[in-house]
Every structure is written in structure tokens, then in C-alpha cells.
Amino acid sequence: MRGFASAPPPPLMLPQPEVRDKFPDAKPNPVKLVAEEPVSTFSADVDTASYTVVRKFLNDGALPPADAVRIEEMVNYFDYSYPLPDNRAQPFRPSVAVYQTPWNPDTQIVHIGIKGFDIQRSERPTANLVFLLDVSGSMDEPNKLPLVKKAMRMLVNELDAKDRVSIVVYAGAAGVVLEPTPGSEKGKILAAIDDLTPGGSTAGAEGIRQAYQLARSGFVKDGVNRVILATDGDFNVGITDPNQLEDFVARERESGVTLTCLGFGIGNYNDALMQKLAQKGNGNAAYIDTINEARKVLVEQIGGTLFTIAKDVKFQIEFNPSRVSEYRLVGYETRLLNREDFNNDKVDAGDIGAGHAVTALYEIVPAGSNGHLMDPLRYQSKTPVVPTSSTGEIAFLRMRYKLQAESQSRLIERPVTDRDKVEDVRGAGEDLRFAAAVAGFGQLLRNDPYMKNFGYKDVAELANGAKGRDPFGYRSEFVQLVKLAQALPSIPALEQDGQGGPD
């Protein structure tokens, strides 16, 4: 007797990892009409946490949530060979290039880059550091407290006798486990680190108060006075209002004590709060997912991480309506400023450390181009509002910054002209092409609407041809991450509210 045919097996459904991490809103900046809004203003950003968070998701076999992708932090993760300044009174010299957008032949990229002067180890100012370490029960994972301890050991090895280190821990209770100790007494400092064990709930607010109090009591004039917070960001006990914590950190920065936030672990990581605290604390944020990343942040780039050379760094660019019809800033969604904030020295902005490189990219539509990103206005004049400039100016760049000991900002200005144009993107420098590739990758991960016929394969090819000198393999690793993203199912990790990311 012939039986019924068996039903085919159900299709294989790959599990979607549930993610309880919290990330800032990262919706892409809108396109702006130059005729309506010719000026764009934003704060510098030297954080790199987003890139390593994205890397962690990809290496774990999942595309990151769209809100985890902050394009400026991905681009700024890498070093670029921008021109160095001539003297420390002007700690950086802006570099500008204009070239065809890799993902849209009808638009162009305005690439702005700066690099702060670096300082030799013998020139480093005295450091008064307070390690504020989360030892709560949520840190009891191999990639959390054990990695924190390894990272802190690396940093201690970079200090000398003139430096001071203190350690404050927090969990169910907070307390000082190491009073200020000279950096030369490494055995004592390392023993205090080695003795740390996880346990209890997270009560971060009291620990931060103790850490700042300790930093103020050992304040070093003309030195580095910084609290270094290492946590998974899971502040689930002891804080009724995160805004109060942000306000506290903002008030404390007026005393000259700054804040570095180092994030560890994934699955319950409060990236949004870590980023806000770093911004309010005139510091920086990094995410440590491997021991090599700890070495990069705390050894290789210790100058940029700890030693500020310019504060309240702001960018403002004015586009010439006779040369540019539309523009959009790629990234920096959480760093936008009002136009009037640029000249207001009371408005806080990002700080830049020694040797840090900062990159910003605008995608522009040249006037008269058919590559409009927005529908043209029905009643808009067909002729340019401003006569075509005989100087060939495309835009005008302004920067404001303050030196460490100053409260009044200084101004740098430079026109963006036809002399800055690179006619063929394939002939552009390696740094220009690589930065564009990273920006393209970030937009693909967020499913931004501007990528047209440009995919992961195109990103990998562009980046692979622009690796240049890559002594630590960071750019080669990036190419492999792009290929990994291409191979993964196009289903991002679930957001906290249970909704998926972009299709």
C-alpha cells in the first residue's frame, strides 16, 4: 500500500539574538537645500566605540542594530595622515579634498580632516587618574571584569613616578580600594587590580561621586585629571534619573576633571548612556572587545585617549549656492549644533587628544547636476541666487577651538575651492578612499537610502585598494568585516523593543 508522501522539512530559520543593549538614535541626517540652509555646524567627535561594537556583533554572527552604527565613530576609528600643524598654538591644520562620491556618480564628497599634534612620552604632563571600575555581578563574564583588569594593567605599565593612580569600585556598595599611588609603585597598583572580584548589583552614581571627589583632592595643575570609567553600562540600581547623572558629570567638568568611558561586554550594554556621559564629561568613549583593542586605546593611542590638546572643537561650513545645490552630513547625528552655537564659547563641544585624527564627510550635489537627492522646488528661480564666484569657492570652512588653559576660542578659516578637487576618485589618496569606504559600509549597515547600486562587494574592493601602510592590520581587518557582513543573513539583531532593524 502506497503511503502519503512526507511533507518537506520546514526551512531553516536562523535564530535572531535578542539584544537588550541601548543605543542612541542614529537616523541619518536629512538632505538640506543650500538655498534654504547654507550653513552646517557640528561638534568634533573622537569616540570610536561604535566601530568596535559593530565588530563585536559581526564576529558573533549577527548584523548590528541600525542605532549601534554611528558612521563618524567608524570613520574616526582609523588613523589618517593629515598634515600636521606647525606649532602648538594652532594644534591642527584642516585638510580638505573634493572628489566623486563612490556610491553616486552625480554627487561629490567634501572630505574634511584634521590631526592633532602628538606628544612624546617624555613631554607628557603629569597624570592624576582615578579608575572607576564596575565590579557588579553583571561584570562576571570573561569579556568584562577579567578584560577590564588586563586593560588597566596595560595602562598602569605606561605610567611613571610623577603620575598618580587611585581605584574606586562600585557594585552594591562603592568604595576606595586604592588611595592615590605613584605610578612607579606598580606592584601595589597591580595587586589592587588583581584582587577585584565581581558581585552585587550596579549602583554607579555613588561610585562616580567618590571618584570625582578623589580626582579633585589630588588635582594637578596643568596636568591630566581624569576619571576612567570601565563598565558594561548596566546601571540598574541606585540611579532614578540618568539625566541627573549626566548633569553631575557636566558640573564636574568645570572643576577640570574629565571623563573617559570604556565599555565592556554586549547583550545588556548601555551605549547611549556611555556616549552621553563621555560628551558631558569632556572626554571620550571607547568599547573594548578584545585585549588588542585595549592595547590600541590605552597604549598605542594613550596620548589621544588621555592628553587633551584642544577643547570645545567645532566645525562650521557654509556652502556657495552657485556651486552647490544640496548637501548632507554623513554621520555626526548626535553632535549637531545650532548655527549660533558656533560663536558661543559657553556651548560645549568635543575635545581632541594628542595625535587624534578627526574626519567629516559631506555628500554634495553640484549646482546644475542631475543628481538631486530632493525634488526641486516648483517655483525656485532657475538662475543662481549668488553670482558664480570668480575665486572658484565651493564652500567656506570655519573651525573654533580652545587651548587647554584658555576660555576664549580661537578661529581657523579656509575656503574650499576647485584646487581641492580630485578629478578621479581612483586616483585619490589612500586615506580619502578608505574613509569613503568606511562611510559607505556604515550606511549599508544602517540601510540608509542613499547607496543606490553600491554594495558590500564595492566597499570591500574600494577599501582593499586603499589599505596602504597598515602596521597593525586594522584596515585589513575592516575588509574582512565587510566580507563577513556580506555573508550574513540580512536580519539585524533584535532591538530592545523586539522590533527588527532595517530590512
C-alpha positions as CSV (number, residue, x, y, z in Angstrom):
1,M,0.0,0.0,0.0
2,R,1.4,3.4,-1.0
3,G,1.6,5.8,1.8
4,F,1.3,9.6,1.8
5,A,4.4,11.5,0.7
6,S,6.1,13.0,3.7
7,A,6.0,16.8,4.0
8,P,9.2,18.6,3.2
9,P,11.1,19.8,6.2
10,P,10.5,23.4,7.2
11,P,13.0,25.9,6.0
12,L,16.0,26.5,8.3
13,M,15.4,29.7,10.4
14,L,18.5,31.2,11.8
15,P,17.9,32.4,15.4
16,Q,17.9,36.1,15.9
17,P,19.8,37.1,19.0
18,E,17.7,39.2,21.4
19,V,19.6,42.4,22.2
20,R,18.8,44.4,25.3
21,D,21.6,46.9,24.6
22,K,20.7,50.6,24.4
23,F,21.9,52.8,21.6
24,P,21.3,56.4,20.7
25,D,19.0,57.3,17.9
26,A,21.1,57.1,14.7
27,K,18.7,58.1,12.0
28,P,20.7,59.6,9.1
29,N,20.9,63.4,8.6
30,P,18.5,64.7,6.1
31,V,19.4,66.3,2.8
32,K,19.5,70.1,3.0
33,L,18.8,72.7,0.2
34,V,21.6,75.2,0.2
35,A,19.2,77.9,-0.9
36,E,17.3,77.4,2.4
37,E,20.0,76.3,4.8
38,P,23.5,77.1,3.5
39,V,25.3,76.6,6.9
40,S,26.0,73.4,8.7
41,T,27.5,73.2,12.3
42,F,28.6,70.3,14.4
43,S,30.9,69.3,17.2
44,A,34.1,67.3,16.8
45,D,33.9,63.6,17.9
46,V,36.8,61.4,18.7
47,D,34.8,58.5,20.1
48,T,35.4,55.1,18.5
49,A,33.0,52.9,20.4
50,S,30.6,52.3,17.6
51,Y,33.1,50.6,15.4
52,T,34.2,48.0,17.9
53,V,30.5,47.4,18.9
54,V,29.8,46.7,15.2
55,R,32.8,44.5,15.0
56,K,31.6,42.5,18.1
57,F,28.2,41.9,16.5
58,L,29.7,40.8,13.2
59,N,32.2,38.5,14.8
60,D,29.3,37.0,16.8
61,G,27.5,36.2,13.6
62,A,24.8,39.0,13.5
63,L,24.4,42.3,11.8
64,P,24.3,45.2,14.3
65,P,21.1,47.1,15.1
66,A,21.0,50.2,13.0
67,D,21.2,52.5,16.0
68,A,24.5,50.9,17.0
69,V,26.1,52.3,13.8
70,R,27.5,55.8,14.2
71,I,29.3,56.5,11.0
72,E,31.6,59.2,12.3
73,E,32.9,56.9,15.0
74,M,33.6,54.1,12.5
75,V,35.5,56.5,10.2
76,N,37.4,58.0,13.1
77,Y,38.5,54.6,14.4
78,F,41.2,54.7,11.8
79,D,44.3,56.9,11.6
80,Y,44.9,59.2,8.6
81,S,48.0,61.0,7.5
82,Y,46.6,64.5,7.5
83,P,49.0,67.4,7.5
84,L,50.4,68.2,11.0
85,P,50.3,71.7,12.5
86,D,53.3,73.9,12.5
87,N,53.0,74.8,16.2
88,R,51.0,74.0,19.3
89,A,49.3,77.4,19.4
90,Q,47.3,76.1,16.4
91,P,47.1,72.4,17.3
92,F,45.8,71.2,13.9
93,R,45.6,72.3,10.3
94,P,42.5,71.4,8.3
95,S,42.9,69.4,5.2
96,V,40.1,69.4,2.5
97,A,39.5,67.3,-0.6
98,V,36.6,67.2,-3.0
99,Y,36.0,64.0,-5.1
100,Q,33.3,62.0,-6.8
101,T,31.1,60.0,-4.4
102,P,31.9,56.3,-4.8
103,W,28.2,55.4,-4.4
104,N,26.7,58.1,-6.6
105,P,28.4,59.4,-9.8
106,D,26.2,62.5,-9.8
107,T,27.4,63.8,-6.3
108,Q,30.7,64.6,-4.7
109,I,32.3,64.2,-1.3
110,V,33.7,67.1,0.6
111,H,36.2,65.4,2.9
112,I,37.4,67.4,5.9
113,G,40.3,66.1,8.0
114,I,42.4,67.3,10.9
115,K,45.1,65.7,13.0
116,G,46.3,67.0,16.3
117,F,50.0,67.2,17.1
118,D,51.4,64.3,19.1
119,I,53.5,64.5,22.2
120,Q,56.5,62.3,23.1
121,R,56.4,60.2,26.3
122,S,59.0,62.5,27.9
123,E,56.7,65.5,27.2
124,R,53.5,64.1,28.7
125,P,52.0,66.1,31.5
126,T,51.6,64.6,35.0
127,A,48.5,62.3,35.1
128,N,46.1,62.1,38.1
129,L,44.0,59.1,37.2
130,V,41.1,57.6,39.1
131,F,40.0,54.2,37.9
132,L,36.3,53.8,38.5
133,L,35.6,50.1,38.0
134,D,32.3,48.3,37.9
135,V,32.6,45.1,39.9
136,S,28.9,44.3,39.9
137,G,27.6,40.8,39.2
138,S,26.8,41.6,35.6
139,M,30.6,42.0,35.1
140,D,31.2,38.3,35.9
141,E,31.9,37.3,32.3
142,P,35.3,36.7,30.5
143,N,34.9,39.7,28.3
144,K,34.0,42.0,31.2
145,L,35.8,42.3,34.5
146,P,38.7,40.0,33.5
147,L,39.3,42.1,30.4
148,V,39.0,45.3,32.4
149,K,41.8,44.1,34.7
150,K,44.0,43.2,31.8
151,A,43.3,46.6,30.2
152,M,44.1,48.5,33.4
153,R,47.4,46.6,33.8
154,M,48.4,47.8,30.4
155,L,47.6,51.4,31.2
156,V,49.5,51.2,34.5
157,N,52.6,50.0,32.6
158,E,52.6,53.3,30.7
159,L,52.7,55.5,33.8
160,D,55.8,56.7,35.7
161,A,56.7,58.1,39.1
162,K,55.2,61.6,38.5
163,D,51.8,60.1,37.8
164,R,49.2,59.1,40.4
165,V,46.6,56.3,40.3
166,S,43.6,55.7,42.5
167,I,40.9,53.0,42.3
168,V,37.3,53.3,43.2
169,V,34.9,50.3,42.7
170,Y,31.2,50.2,42.8
171,A,28.5,47.5,42.9
172,G,26.0,47.0,45.8
173,A,28.3,49.5,47.6
174,A,31.0,51.8,46.5
175,G,34.4,52.3,48.0
176,V,38.1,53.3,47.5
177,V,40.3,50.3,47.2
178,L,43.5,52.2,46.3
179,E,44.4,55.7,47.6
180,P,46.4,57.9,45.3
181,T,49.6,55.9,44.5
182,P,52.7,56.9,42.4
183,G,52.8,55.2,39.0
184,S,56.2,53.9,39.9
185,E,54.7,51.6,42.6
186,K,53.3,49.3,40.0
187,G,53.3,46.2,42.3
188,K,50.9,47.9,44.7
189,I,48.6,49.2,42.0
190,L,48.6,45.8,40.1
191,A,47.9,43.9,43.3
192,A,44.8,46.1,44.0
193,I,43.6,45.4,40.4
194,D,44.2,41.7,40.7
195,D,42.2,41.5,43.9
196,L,39.0,42.8,42.3
197,T,36.1,40.3,42.1
198,P,32.6,40.7,40.7
199,G,29.4,40.6,42.9
200,G,26.3,42.6,43.8
201,S,24.0,45.0,41.9
202,T,25.1,48.0,40.0
203,A,25.0,51.4,41.9
204,G,27.0,53.6,39.7
205,A,26.0,57.1,40.9
206,E,27.7,56.9,44.3
207,G,30.9,55.5,42.8
208,I,31.2,58.3,40.4
209,R,30.8,60.9,43.2
210,Q,33.6,59.2,45.1
211,A,35.8,59.1,42.0
212,Y,35.4,62.8,41.2
213,Q,36.0,63.7,44.8
214,L,39.2,61.7,44.8
215,A,40.3,63.3,41.5
216,R,39.6,66.8,42.8
217,S,41.5,66.2,46.0
218,G,44.6,65.2,44.0
219,F,44.2,67.8,41.3
220,V,47.3,68.5,39.3
221,K,47.6,72.0,37.8
222,D,48.5,71.9,34.1
223,G,48.2,68.1,34.3
224,V,45.7,65.4,33.3
225,N,43.0,65.0,35.9
226,R,40.7,62.2,34.6
227,V,38.2,59.6,35.8
228,I,38.4,56.4,33.8
229,L,35.1,54.5,34.0
230,A,35.1,50.9,33.0
231,T,31.7,49.2,32.9
232,D,29.1,47.3,30.9
233,G,26.9,50.4,31.4
234,D,24.2,48.4,33.2
235,F,23.2,51.0,35.7
236,N,20.2,49.2,37.1
237,V,20.3,50.1,40.8
238,G,20.9,53.4,42.6
239,I,20.0,55.8,39.7
240,T,16.5,57.0,39.5
241,D,17.2,59.5,36.7
242,P,20.1,59.1,34.2
243,N,19.7,62.8,33.4
244,Q,20.8,63.6,37.0
245,L,24.0,61.6,36.4
246,E,24.7,63.4,33.2
247,D,24.1,66.8,34.9
248,F,26.5,65.8,37.7
249,V,29.3,64.9,35.2
250,A,28.7,68.2,33.3
251,R,29.1,70.2,36.5
252,E,32.2,68.3,37.5
253,R,33.9,69.1,34.2
254,E,34.0,72.7,35.3
255,S,36.5,71.7,38.0
256,G,38.9,70.5,35.3
257,V,38.3,66.8,35.9
258,T,37.4,64.9,32.6
259,L,35.9,61.5,32.0
260,T,36.9,58.6,29.8
261,C,34.2,55.8,29.4
262,L,35.4,52.3,28.5
263,G,32.6,49.9,27.6
264,F,32.9,46.1,28.0
265,G,30.6,43.2,27.1
266,I,27.5,43.0,25.0
267,G,23.9,41.9,25.5
268,N,23.0,44.5,28.1
269,Y,25.3,47.3,27.2
270,N,24.1,50.9,27.7
271,D,25.9,52.5,24.9
272,A,23.6,55.5,24.8
273,L,24.4,56.5,28.4
274,M,28.1,55.9,28.0
275,Q,28.2,58.2,25.0
276,K,26.3,60.9,26.8
277,L,28.5,60.7,29.9
278,A,31.6,61.0,27.8
279,Q,30.2,64.0,26.0
280,K,29.1,65.7,29.2
281,G,32.4,64.9,30.8
282,N,34.6,66.5,28.1
283,G,36.1,63.1,27.5
284,N,35.9,60.2,25.1
285,A,34.2,56.8,24.8
286,A,35.7,53.5,23.5
287,Y,34.4,50.0,23.5
288,I,36.9,47.3,24.5
289,D,36.0,43.9,23.0
290,T,39.5,42.3,22.8
291,I,42.8,42.6,24.6
292,N,44.2,44.1,21.3
293,E,41.6,46.8,21.4
294,A,42.7,47.6,25.0
295,R,46.3,47.9,23.7
296,K,45.2,50.2,20.9
297,V,43.2,52.6,23.2
298,L,45.4,52.6,26.3
299,V,48.9,52.0,24.9
300,E,49.2,52.8,21.2
301,Q,46.8,55.8,21.4
302,I,47.3,56.8,25.0
303,G,48.1,60.4,24.0
304,G,44.8,60.8,22.2
305,T,42.9,59.0,25.0
306,L,44.2,60.9,27.9
307,F,46.0,64.1,26.9
308,T,43.7,66.8,25.5
309,I,45.4,69.4,23.2
310,A,42.2,71.3,22.2
311,K,38.8,71.6,23.7
312,D,35.3,72.6,22.5
313,V,36.3,72.0,18.9
314,K,33.5,73.0,16.5
315,F,33.2,72.8,12.7
316,Q,31.0,75.1,10.5
317,I,30.8,75.0,6.7
318,E,29.0,77.4,4.5
319,F,28.1,76.2,1.0
320,N,28.2,78.5,-2.0
321,P,24.7,78.3,-3.6
322,S,26.1,79.0,-7.1
323,R,28.3,75.8,-6.8
324,V,26.3,73.5,-4.5
325,S,22.5,72.9,-4.6
326,E,22.1,70.2,-1.9
327,Y,24.2,68.6,0.9
328,R,24.0,66.2,3.7
329,L,26.4,65.5,6.6
330,V,27.3,61.8,6.7
331,G,27.2,60.9,10.4
332,Y,27.5,63.2,13.5
333,E,23.8,62.9,14.1
334,T,24.3,63.1,17.9
335,R,26.8,66.0,17.5
336,L,24.8,68.6,15.6
337,L,24.9,72.2,16.8
338,N,22.8,75.2,16.1
339,R,24.3,77.8,13.8
340,E,24.6,80.4,16.6
341,D,26.3,77.9,18.8
342,F,29.5,78.2,16.8
343,N,30.4,81.6,18.1
344,N,29.1,80.9,21.6
345,D,32.0,79.9,23.8
346,K,29.7,78.7,26.5
347,V,28.4,75.9,24.3
348,D,30.2,72.7,25.0
349,A,31.7,70.7,22.1
350,G,34.2,67.8,21.6
351,D,37.8,67.7,22.8
352,I,40.7,66.4,20.8
353,G,43.6,64.5,22.2
354,A,47.2,64.4,21.1
355,G,47.7,62.7,17.8
356,H,44.0,62.2,17.2
357,A,42.6,62.4,13.7
358,V,39.1,63.6,13.0
359,T,37.3,63.2,9.7
360,A,34.0,64.6,8.5
361,L,32.3,63.9,5.1
362,Y,29.6,65.8,3.3
363,E,27.9,64.5,0.2
364,I,27.0,67.4,-2.0
365,V,25.1,67.9,-5.2
366,P,26.9,70.3,-7.6
367,A,24.7,73.1,-8.9
368,G,23.3,72.2,-12.3
369,S,23.8,68.5,-11.7
370,N,21.0,65.9,-12.4
371,G,21.8,64.1,-9.2
372,H,19.3,65.8,-7.0
373,L,18.6,64.0,-3.7
374,M,15.5,66.1,-3.3
375,D,12.8,67.1,-5.8
376,P,13.4,70.7,-7.0
377,L,11.1,73.4,-5.9
378,R,8.4,74.2,-8.4
379,Y,8.8,78.0,-8.0
380,Q,12.5,78.1,-7.4
381,S,14.5,80.5,-9.6
382,K,16.3,78.8,-12.5
383,T,19.2,81.2,-12.1
384,P,21.7,81.1,-9.2
385,V,20.9,83.4,-6.3
386,V,24.5,84.3,-5.9
387,P,26.7,85.1,-8.9
388,T,29.3,82.4,-9.7
389,S,32.4,83.1,-7.7
390,S,35.5,84.0,-9.7
391,T,37.6,82.5,-6.9
392,G,36.3,79.0,-7.5
393,E,35.0,78.7,-4.0
394,I,32.7,75.7,-3.4
395,A,32.3,76.3,0.4
396,F,34.0,78.1,3.3
397,L,35.2,76.1,6.4
398,R,35.5,77.6,9.9
399,M,36.7,75.9,13.0
400,R,36.7,77.0,16.6
401,Y,38.7,75.6,19.5
402,K,40.2,76.5,22.8
403,L,43.6,75.6,24.1
404,Q,43.6,73.8,27.4
405,A,44.3,76.8,29.7
406,E,42.0,79.2,27.8
407,S,38.3,80.0,28.0
408,Q,38.1,82.1,24.8
409,S,38.0,80.2,21.5
410,R,40.3,80.7,18.5
411,L,39.2,80.7,14.9
412,I,40.6,78.9,11.9
413,E,39.2,79.7,8.4
414,R,39.8,78.3,5.0
415,P,38.0,78.3,1.7
416,V,37.1,75.1,-0.2
417,T,38.0,75.7,-3.8
418,D,38.4,74.0,-7.1
419,R,42.1,73.5,-6.2
420,D,40.9,70.9,-3.6
421,K,39.1,68.8,-6.2
422,V,40.4,65.3,-7.1
423,E,39.1,64.6,-10.6
424,D,39.2,60.8,-10.3
425,V,38.4,59.0,-7.0
426,R,40.5,56.1,-8.1
427,G,43.5,58.5,-8.2
428,A,42.6,60.0,-4.8
429,G,44.9,59.3,-1.9
430,E,44.5,56.0,0.1
431,D,43.2,57.9,3.2
432,L,40.4,59.5,1.1
433,R,39.3,56.3,-0.5
434,F,39.5,54.3,2.7
435,A,37.5,56.8,4.7
436,A,34.8,56.8,2.0
437,A,34.7,53.0,2.1
438,V,34.1,53.0,5.8
439,A,31.4,55.6,5.5
440,G,29.8,53.5,2.8
441,F,29.9,50.4,5.0
442,G,28.2,52.2,7.8
443,Q,25.4,53.4,5.6
444,L,24.9,49.9,4.2
445,L,24.6,48.6,7.8
446,R,22.0,51.2,8.6
447,N,20.2,50.6,5.3
448,D,20.5,54.3,4.5
449,P,18.6,55.3,1.4
450,Y,21.5,57.0,-0.5
451,M,23.6,54.0,-1.5
452,K,22.0,53.2,-4.9
453,N,24.0,50.4,-6.7
454,F,26.8,50.3,-4.2
455,G,27.0,47.2,-2.0
456,Y,29.3,45.3,0.3
457,K,31.4,44.0,-2.6
458,D,32.1,47.5,-3.8
459,V,33.0,48.6,-0.2
460,A,35.5,45.7,0.1
461,E,37.1,46.5,-3.3
462,L,37.4,50.2,-2.5
463,A,38.9,49.6,0.9
464,N,41.2,46.7,-0.2
465,G,42.8,49.0,-2.7
466,A,43.3,51.7,-0.1
467,K,44.9,49.8,2.8
468,G,48.3,51.4,2.3
469,R,50.7,51.1,5.2
470,D,48.8,49.0,7.7
471,P,51.2,48.1,10.5
472,F,48.6,46.8,13.0
473,G,46.3,45.3,10.4
474,Y,43.3,47.4,11.3
475,R,42.4,48.2,7.6
476,S,42.9,44.6,6.6
477,E,40.6,43.6,9.4
478,F,38.0,46.1,8.2
479,V,38.0,44.4,4.7
480,Q,37.3,41.1,6.4
481,L,34.5,42.5,8.4
482,V,32.8,43.8,5.2
483,K,33.0,40.4,3.7
484,L,31.6,38.9,6.8
485,A,28.7,41.3,6.8
486,Q,28.0,40.4,3.1
487,A,27.9,36.7,4.1
488,L,25.5,37.1,7.0
489,P,21.7,37.0,6.6
490,S,20.3,40.5,6.2
491,I,18.5,40.3,9.5
492,P,20.0,42.6,12.2
493,A,19.9,41.6,15.9
494,L,16.6,42.4,17.5
495,E,16.2,45.8,19.1
496,Q,15.4,46.1,22.7
497,D,11.7,46.7,22.0
498,G,11.6,43.5,20.0
499,Q,11.4,45.2,16.6
500,G,14.0,44.3,13.9
501,G,16.2,46.8,12.3
502,P,16.2,47.6,8.6
503,D,15.0,45.0,6.1
